[in-house]
Amino acid sequence: MHALRGANLDLPRGRFTAIMGPSGSGKSTLMHCLAGLDQPSGGTVTVAGTDLGSLDDDALTIFRREHIGFVFQSFNLLPMLTAGENIVLPLELGGRRVDDAARERARMLADILGVAGRLGHRPAELSGGQQQRVAIARALITQPDLLFADEPTGSLDSTTSAEVLDHLRRSSRELGQAVVMVTHERDAAAYADYVVTMQDGRIV
């Protein structure tokens, strides 16, 4: 079975791309290959000039941590940490010192995403939309070349979804990220600059 067939795709900085398709179309497999979570059996995936297939497991883990960000449908915030602490957590996990410059970047991201006034609150004290925006800020704190959002609005109401999608769009335009969103929702895909539609493992 070929999960992907001849997929060829460029994801430039500053562009918000949506990947759409029915279940089984290959969109999740494509995202996993692009993010270095799965190894394609043929072809290459190049991120920021690096062929992901040339890296061993340890090097690939480090590369993902430094160059690729993830936003998930389930937020995945640590409940015992404040929003501000959740945002800078990837820096600490990567062995970086959380200095004044890092804190200022965290505040800047929180301001862009509309949660600057909630940095001292724990996830349980935030709405679903606020938690998702904190998750986006956490994904952006390392200044990744590529940001993936996997069904980021699947558990949000329509108003909150619109806010989160607008912030993803701002992340690409104002911060120069290459943002890739996997979604099955046409309303969500309408926020993207570019829509990739998949069917039977092909980009159609």
Secondary structure, 3 states (H helix, E strand, C coil): CCCCCCCCCCCCCCCEEEEECCCCCCHHHHHHHHCCCCCCCCCCCEECCEEHHHCCHHHHHHHHHHHEEEEECCCCCCCCCCHHHHHHHHHHHCCCCCCHHHHHHHHHHHHHCCCHHHCCCCHHHCCHHHHHHHHHHHHHCCCCCEEEEECCCCCCCHHHHHHHHHHHHHHHHHHCCEEEEECCCHHHHCCCCEEEEEECCEEC
